Amino acid sequence: MDAFYNEVDADILTKEELDGKRKLRTLCETRWTSRADSLYTFRVALPVIVSALEHLRQDGDDKAGQFLAAISRFEFIIELVTTEHILQSIVHLITYLQSKSCDLVEAVRECKLIIDQLSDERNDDSVWDALFDKAVTMADTIEVLPSMPRRIGRQVNRANHPADTPSQYYFIAELTGRLLDNCDRFQGQNLIPARLEWLTAECLDKLYETYRHDLTDNQGTFNSEVQSWQRRWSSPDVIEKPKSLKASLSVTNKELYPSIFAIFAILVTMPVTTSTTERSFSSLRRLKTYLLSTMVQDRLSSLALIHVHREMDIDTERVLRSFALAKNRYMDFGY
């Protein structure tokens, strides 16, 4: 790390762009907002990192040489620029999804907007040109030539990648993968009466495949139930259609639509993200230390509730009175 600090101090432009950050951040597996910041810091400090690794390699550090060879490739640089661009596009959405008051329907709507934005960028050559120019500029600072993996006329063991240009190989392939990952996640929202017009046969098949372990009917019965559900809400007598999961669940007859009721119940109780669960794990880690590992379950649960819900008004006098009167004690608490 001393080598990195020295290189940062010597490079005035990089030091100013890092805005006081003199440490590389770990690429966190769970915190996506931290990932975006980590990639930005790494991209800005890339010339400094390469210079520091070169000094370490000259001093006989084998790992530094391996790291230097890994990051001194144009493939790594263009993937770094592309991934950072995608994460910067969704960083505000990630922050919103981590809030406790996040609504699933609103979250899906915002995710759809991001998917549409990335789809437009996939077909916009100007976006790729700007990213490619940025990658070329970065590569030039560390003396790396722009390139893409070679293609041969006769491939024996595996097919060539279906790309003829760096744009097709890097940016379009990366965006296509991210879009396919996100388009299949929110099928259950289309059962909401206000969104039934987006419920296609393909979506219905994916919906049943996702929740079939929680449903008691086979796919044929499920499809008939959904058709009855659609006819109910397409009737001219319907004045207003529910637009949220909670409202949809409240108007769903469990006897007439058991599968739809089960899906709505799952979606209502399911958190939008894992942030709430991770907060509980973090609270438990802070409470159940090696000094307090023998506490009983009631005490642990009570401490966790107090720790998580800090807005609760605790009557300290009542707590002290209960503690003092629980059993005979040597110390006089005045109760």
N, C-alpha and C positions, 0 to 999 in steps of 0.2 A: 504493500500500500504506500510505502514511502516513495517508491519510484513513481507511482501515479500522482501523488501530491506534488512532487517536484516538477513533473511535466506540466501539470495544471498551472502551477505558479509561473512557469516559464512561458506559457502560451497565453498572452493577454486577451486575445479575441475569444478563445474558448472559455477562459475564466469569466469574462463578462457575460457570455451567453448562458453559461451554467447558473448565473445569478446566485453566486455564493455556495452552490452545491459542490463539495469537494469529495464526494463519496458516491460510488456506484450503488444503486439500489437493487436488491434481489428481485428476480422475476417471480412474484408471489403466485402460488397455484390457485388461490381462491379470490383474492382481491383484484378485480379487473381494473379498477381505477389506479391501483398501484402499478399494474402492468404498463399502462399507458405512460405514466411518469417514468418508469424504469427504461422503457424503450426510447423515450425522448432524451433522457440523460445519456444513455449509451450512444445514441446517434450523434449528439452534439459533441461528445467527448471522444469519438472514434479515433481521430488523429492522435490525440494524447494517449489513448489506450494502446494504439499500435506502437507508438514511440516508446512507451514504458515497457511493453513486452519485448521489443527489440533489445533494450538495455538488459533486461533480465535474461534473455536468451544468450547474450554475449557473456553474461556472468556464469553460464553453465546451467541454467534452469531449463530442464527438458520440458516441463509442463508449459512454460511460457512459450516455447517454440511450437508446441502443438496448438495452443490457443491462437497464436499468431497466424499459423497456417489456416486455421478454421475461419477466422474473420477476414482474412486477406483474399477473399474470393468475391467476385461480382455477384454470384448467386446469393451469398449471405447478405450483401449490402442491399440488393434490390428487395429481398424478402423483409429485411429490417425496415426499409422505408415504407413498403406496402402495408405491412402489419401495423406499423405505428399509425399510418393514415386511417386504417379501418378502426383501430381502437380510439383514436381521437374523435371519430365520428359518433361513437356510441358512449363516450365517457359520461356525458350528462344524463343519458338514459340509465346508465348503470347506477349513478348516484341516486336517481329517482327510485329505481327498483329496490334500493336498500332501505328506503324509508318504511316505517311501521304502518303508516296510513296508506300505503300503495294499494290501489284497487286493481284487481286482475283484469277487468275489462279495459280500463284506461291503459294499463301496462301493455296489453296486447295491441291496442290502437297505436301506441307510440312505437312499439316494435315493428308494426307493419309500415309505419312511416320510414323508419330506418332501413327496412328491407327495400322499400321502393326507392329510397335515395341511393342505396348501393347498386340497385339494378340499373338506375339511370347512369351512374358513374361507370358501370361495366360497359355501357354502349357509348360512352363519351370519350373520344380519343384525346381531347384536351386534358382531361384529368390524368390519363396515363402519361401523356407527354410531359406534364409538369413533374410527376413523380419520377419518371425515367431521367429527366434532366437533373433532378436533385440527386439521384443515385449516381449518375455519371460524375457530377461535381464531387461527391463524397469519395468515389473511387479514385478520382484524379488526385486528391490530396494524399492518398496512401499508395499511389502509383499502381493501381489495378485497372486493367482494361475491361471495358464492357463486353460481355459474351453471354452465351447460353450453352447448355450441354449439347454436345455434338449429335448429329443424326447421321445414320448410315443407310445405304440403299437396301441392304439385305440384313434384316434383323432376325436372329435365330432363336434366342431364348425368350425374348419379350418384345412387345411392340414399341415402336418409337412413340414418344409423347406427341399427341395430336396438336402440334404447334409449329409454325414456320417462322414466327418472329418473337423477340423477347416479350412483346406485349401479350401475345397469346399464351406464352409459356408461364410467365410470372403473374402478372396482374389479373388477367381474366380467369386463370385457373384458381387463384387464391380467392377471388370474389365469388366464383361459382360455388366453391366448397363452403364458404361461410353462408351463402344464401340458402343452399340446400339444407344446411344444418338448422336454420331458423324457420324455414317455411313449414316444417312438419310438426311444430310444437303446439300450436294453438287451435287444433281442430274442434275441441269441445265448445268453443265460444260460438260456433255457428248454430248451436241448438237454441240460443237465446231468441225469443220470438222476433225481436227487432232485426235479427241478422240471419233469418232463415233463408233469405234469397241467395246467400252465398253458400248454402249447403248443397254440394254436388254429390253425385253418386260415388266419385272417387274419395271425397272427403268423408262420406258416410262409412265406406269400407275401412278407412284408416281409423276413424273414430271407434268403430266396433273392435278393431284389432287392438287398440290401445287400452280399452276398458273391459275387454271380454272376460277377464278373470274376476271382475267385480259385478258382472251381470249374471242373472239367472236364466235368461232366455237365449236361444240360438240366434244366429244372424238373420234368418228369415223373419222371425218374430220381431226382432229389433227393428228391421227395416219397415215392417208394417206399422209398428208403434210410431216410428218417426213420420211416416206418411200421414197417420191420423193426427199427429201433432201439427204438421204443416197445414192440413185442412182446417184444423181448429182456428189457427191464427190468420188464415187467409179468408176467413168468413167476413162478409160485409158488416156483420153485427159488431165486430171488434172495433172499438173506438181508439184505444191506446194500447200499444204493445210494450211489455216490459223490456227495459234496455240494460238491466244489470243482472248479475247472477243471483243476488239475494232476492230481487223482485221476481225473477223467473222461478226460483225455488218455491217461493211462497204461493204461487198460483198453479203449481204443478200437482195434480192429483196422484198420490202415490199408488193408488189402486189401479187407475187407468193407464198411467205411464210410469211403471216401476223402473225401467231402465233409464229413462231420461231423468227421473227423480234421483236415481243413484249417481248419475254423472254430475248433475248439478250439485248434489251434496258433497261429492269429492272435490269439485272445483271451488266451492265456497270455503271448505275447511283447509284446502291445500294452500300453503303460503306461496306468494308470487315468486320469491327467491328463497335461498337457504340462509339469508342474512339473519332472520329471527332465530333459527336453530343455532347458527354459529355464535350469536350473542349469548345464548343460553350456555353453550359449551365454554365460552370465554369466562362467563360469570362463575361457572362451576370450577374452572381451573383456578380462579383467583380465590375462591372460598375454601375448597377442599385441598388444602396444602398438607404437607407431611406433618405439620404440627396439629392439624385439626382432622386427621384422617379417621379418628375413632368416634366422631360425633354421630348421633343417631339420625335416622331419616327425617324425623319431624323437625329437628333443629336445622338440618341442612336445607330442607325445603323452605322453611321460614326465612332463613338468611338469604337464600337465593331470591325469594319474592321481594324482600326488602331491598336487596341490591339492584334488582332489575327495575322495580317500580319505585323509583326514588321520589316520585311526586306524592306518595302516600304520606298522610299526616300521622306520625307515630306519637301516641301519648306516653311519654317517658315516665311520668309518675305512675301510670297504671302498670307499666312493665316492671318498674322497681318494686311496686307493691306485690305483684305476683311472684317475683323472684324472692322477696323477703319472706313471704308467707307460705312458700312452697314446702318448707321444712324448717325445723329448728336450726338456727345458725348461731355461731359464736359471736359474730359481729351484730351489733344493734343498728338496724337501719331506720329506726324510728317509726315503725308501723306496728 
